[in-house]
Amino acid sequence: MIRSSRPAVDLRLGSAFGHTRDGQPLAYNRAPAPDLAGWIARIYAVRLGIPAGETISCGLFADTGCIRIQLSGDWAVETRDGEEAFGRGALFFGPQSRLRSLKVSGEAVTIGVALRPSACVPLLKSRLRDMVDRAASAEAIGLSPDLLLSRLRPDGSPEEWLSAVEAVFRQLVAATPLRPDPITTRFEERALADPTVSVTLAARELGVDRRRLERLVNRDFGMPPKQVLKRARALDMAAHLRGVADENEAEALALRYYDESHLIHEFIELFGMPPRQFSATPQPMFTLLLEARQTRRLEMMNRLRPGERRPWQ
């Protein structure tokens, strides 16, 4: 399989962020504080140094709802309601059902808090389905954009930013009466570990009947279990193609598809292009998100210790 992960423009991320072996800059990302692990999947900071007059044309495809705090830069994102432009602010993005176009320009700095699917409904107090492929103010989940922005110094370090956001999020959790559903929490972990599992087997392992699992997953993920598993399988393969996956898994990831035509069909459906074209098309911002997801996945499976050098570095 051809792999290409070199950025199309200069992305000046500080040395602490690291790079892949292919030279792709990485975001600063880590697991949340232990007391927030039931609510937050991953937390990260991205600084994109984009030359004046240039724009990154890339994609956004996340399997979790995410709070994105933009300290600077201009963003244009394709949503279910059309292209929407954002500047400095704090937003809640629902998960994506497929790759959505993303354009970024200027000195762009973003802090992201990827939420666990089982945590979104207690925070949103409504069906997540309504937010799939959409964006709204962070007020949608009870967070004040002004409060978030006031806690983040533009010249702060990535760790200072992440710790400050965790402190605000901790207050939100303390004021939230509902708690994440343990069944969808475990389904999320099962999908990350092995998305080839059947819905029937997953229900049996979780000790619930299939219809109840389907209802809970639809509520907390905003889509049926089969679609969640298909997306997880595709994102793992996309990470491999972008050079931010464990190469020891390459054969196993390929075997998740019946044959090459199956792989091509699902890539066109979810990414709008076949795998070979995806490999050859620069995806700098999307690669940063894939890398954070793969790091979390390997840590969850106890194949990588927090802070340990990652296989692709």
C-alpha positions in Angstrom: 0.0 0.0 0.0 1.4 3.4 -1.0 1.8 5.8 1.9 2.4 9.6 1.8 2.2 11.8 4.9 4.3 14.9 4.0 2.5 18.2 4.5 1.8 20.5 1.6 2.9 23.6 3.5 5.3 24.4 6.3 3.6 23.5 9.6 5.9 24.9 12.3 5.1 22.9 15.4 7.5 23.3 18.3 10.1 20.6 18.8 8.2 19.2 21.8 5.4 18.2 19.4 7.7 15.7 17.5 7.5 14.4 14.0 6.8 11.1 12.2 9.7 9.3 10.4 8.3 10.8 7.2 8.6 14.3 8.5 5.0 15.0 9.3 4.7 17.3 12.3 2.6 16.1 15.2 0.2 17.8 17.6 0.9 17.8 21.3 -1.6 15.3 22.6 -2.1 13.2 25.7 -4.6 11.3 27.8 -6.8 13.4 30.1 -6.2 13.6 33.9 -7.4 10.4 35.5 -10.5 12.0 37.1 -11.7 13.1 33.6 -10.9 9.8 31.8 -14.6 8.8 31.8 -15.5 12.0 30.0 -12.6 12.9 27.7 -11.0 10.6 25.1 -8.0 12.8 24.2 -6.8 16.4 24.6 -4.4 18.1 22.2 -2.9 21.4 21.1 -2.0 22.3 17.5 0.0 25.3 16.2 0.0 25.7 12.4 2.5 28.2 11.0 1.0 28.9 7.6 2.8 31.3 5.3 0.9 34.5 4.6 -1.5 34.2 1.7 -1.5 30.4 1.8 -4.3 28.1 2.9 -4.3 24.5 4.0 -7.0 22.5 2.2 -7.5 19.3 4.1 -10.2 17.3 5.8 -11.8 16.7 9.2 -13.2 13.3 10.2 -13.5 12.6 13.9 -15.3 9.7 15.6 -16.0 11.7 18.7 -17.7 15.0 19.6 -15.0 17.6 20.2 -14.6 21.0 21.9 -12.2 23.1 19.7 -10.9 26.3 21.1 -9.4 28.5 18.4 -7.0 31.1 19.8 -6.0 32.4 16.3 -6.4 31.6 12.7 -9.2 31.4 10.2 -11.1 28.1 9.6 -13.7 27.1 7.1 -15.4 23.7 7.7 -17.9 21.8 5.6 -20.9 20.9 7.9 -24.2 19.3 7.3 -25.6 22.8 6.9 -23.0 24.0 4.4 -19.6 25.6 4.7 -19.2 27.6 7.9 -16.3 30.0 8.7 -14.9 30.5 12.2 -12.3 32.7 13.8 -11.3 33.1 17.5 -13.8 31.3 19.7 -14.8 28.0 21.3 -16.9 25.5 19.5 -18.5 22.1 19.9 -18.2 19.9 16.9 -20.3 16.8 16.7 -18.6 13.6 15.3 -18.4 13.2 11.5 -20.0 10.5 9.5 -17.5 11.0 6.6 -14.5 13.2 5.7 -15.5 16.9 5.6 -13.5 19.5 3.9 -11.4 21.9 6.1 -9.5 25.0 5.1 -7.1 26.8 7.5 -5.2 30.0 7.1 -3.1 32.3 9.3 -1.2 31.6 12.4 -3.7 29.0 13.6 -3.6 27.7 17.2 -6.3 25.2 18.4 -6.8 23.4 21.7 -9.0 20.3 21.3 -10.9 18.2 23.8 -12.2 15.0 22.2 -15.2 13.7 24.2 -16.0 10.1 24.8 -19.3 9.2 23.0 -20.9 8.1 26.2 -20.2 11.5 27.8 -21.8 13.6 25.0 -25.5 13.0 25.9 -25.1 13.8 29.6 -23.5 17.1 28.5 -25.7 17.9 25.6 -28.9 16.7 27.3 -30.2 15.7 23.9 -29.6 13.2 21.1 -26.1 13.3 19.7 -27.6 12.5 16.3 -28.7 16.1 16.0 -25.0 17.2 16.1 -23.4 14.7 13.7 -21.6 16.6 11.0 -22.5 19.9 12.7 -20.8 22.6 14.8 -22.2 25.0 17.4 -21.0 27.3 20.2 -19.4 25.5 23.2 -22.4 26.8 25.1 -24.3 23.9 23.6 -22.6 21.7 26.3 -22.6 24.3 29.0 -19.2 25.8 28.5 -18.7 29.6 28.2 -16.5 30.5 25.2 -15.4 33.6 27.0 -14.4 31.7 30.1 -12.4 29.2 28.1 -10.6 31.9 26.1 -9.8 33.9 29.2 -8.0 31.0 30.7 -5.6 30.5 27.8 -2.7 32.9 27.3 -1.6 33.1 23.7 2.0 32.7 24.7 1.3 29.8 27.0 2.8 26.3 26.6 0.7 23.5 25.2 0.6 21.8 28.7 -0.5 25.0 30.3 -3.3 25.3 27.8 -4.4 21.7 28.3 -4.3 21.9 32.1 -6.3 25.1 32.1 -9.0 23.6 29.9 -9.2 20.5 32.1 -9.8 22.8 35.1 -12.8 24.4 33.4 -14.1 21.1 32.2 -13.8 19.7 35.7 -16.2 22.3 36.9 -18.7 21.4 34.2 -18.6 17.7 35.1 -19.2 18.5 38.8 -22.3 20.4 37.8 -23.6 17.7 35.5 -26.1 15.3 37.3 -25.9 12.6 34.6 -23.0 10.2 34.1 -21.6 8.4 31.0 -23.3 5.1 30.2 -21.0 2.1 31.0 -22.4 0.1 28.1 -21.6 2.6 25.4 -18.3 3.3 27.2 -17.4 -0.4 26.8 -18.7 -0.5 23.2 -16.4 2.4 22.3 -13.4 0.5 23.7 -14.4 -2.7 21.8 -14.7 -0.7 18.5 -11.3 0.8 19.0 -9.7 -2.6 19.8 -11.3 -4.6 17.0 -13.9 -3.0 14.8 -14.4 -6.3 12.9 -16.6 -7.6 15.8 -20.2 -8.2 14.9 -22.9 -6.2 16.6 -24.4 -9.5 17.9 -21.2 -10.6 19.5 -20.5 -7.2 20.9 -23.9 -7.2 22.6 -23.3 -10.7 24.0 -19.9 -9.6 25.4 -21.5 -6.5 27.0 -24.3 -8.6 28.5 -27.2 -6.8 26.7 -29.5 -7.8 23.9 -28.8 -6.5 20.4 -31.8 -4.2 20.2 -30.8 -2.5 23.5 -27.2 -2.0 22.3 -28.4 -0.6 19.0 -30.6 1.9 20.8 -27.9 3.0 23.2 -25.3 3.4 20.5 -27.7 5.3 18.3 -28.3 7.7 21.2 -24.6 8.1 22.3 -22.8 7.9 18.9 -25.5 9.4 16.7 -25.4 6.5 14.3 -26.0 2.7 14.3 -23.4 0.3 15.7 -22.5 -1.1 12.2 -21.7 2.4 11.0 -19.6 3.1 14.1 -17.6 -0.1 13.4 -17.2 0.7 9.7 -15.9 4.2 10.6 -13.5 2.8 13.2 -12.1 0.3 10.7 -11.7 3.0 8.0 -9.9 5.5 10.4 -7.5 2.8 11.4 -6.6 2.1 7.8 -6.4 5.9 7.1 -3.9 6.2 9.9 -1.8 3.5 8.4 -1.9 5.2 5.0 -0.8 8.5 6.6 2.1 6.9 8.4 0.7 7.2 12.0 -0.1 3.6 12.9 2.0 0.8 14.2 3.5 -0.9 11.2 3.3 -4.3 13.0 -0.5 -4.0 12.4 -0.3 -3.4 8.7 -1.3 -6.9 7.6 -4.0 -7.2 10.3 -5.6 -3.9 9.2 -5.7 -5.0 5.6 -7.3 -8.3 6.5 -10.2 -6.4 8.0 -11.5 -6.0 4.5 -12.7 -8.9 2.3 -10.6 -7.8 -0.6 -9.2 -4.7 -2.3 -12.6 -3.9 -3.9 -14.2 -3.9 -0.5 -11.5 -1.5 0.8 -11.8 0.8 -2.2 -15.6 0.9 -1.9 -15.6 1.9 1.7 -12.9 4.5 1.2 -14.8 6.2 -1.6 -17.9 6.1 0.6 -16.3 7.6 3.7 -13.4 9.7 2.3 -14.6 10.5 -1.2 -11.6 8.9 -2.8 -9.9 5.5 -3.2 -7.0 4.6 -0.9 -4.3 5.3 -3.5 -5.6 8.9 -4.0 -6.0 9.3 -0.2 -2.3 8.4 0.2 -1.2 10.9 -2.4 -3.3 13.7 -1.2 -1.8 15.9 1.6 -3.9 15.7 4.7 -1.8 17.6 7.3 -4.6 18.5 9.8 -6.4 15.2 9.5 -3.1 13.3 10.0 -2.7 15.2 13.4 -6.1 14.0 14.5 -5.5 10.4 13.3 -2.2 10.3 15.2 -3.9 11.4 18.4 -6.5 8.7 18.0 -4.0 6.0 17.3 -2.0 6.9 20.3 -5.0 6.7 22.5 -6.0 3.4 20.9 -2.6 1.8 21.6 -2.5 3.2 25.2 -6.0 1.8 25.8 -4.9 -1.6 24.6 -1.8 -1.4 26.9 0.5 -1.6 23.8 1.9 1.9 24.5 2.7 3.6 27.8 1.7 7.2 28.3 4.7 9.4 27.3 6.5 6.5 25.5 7.9 7.1 22.1 5.3 6.1 19.5 6.0 3.5 16.8 5.8 6.1 14.0 8.1 8.7 15.5 
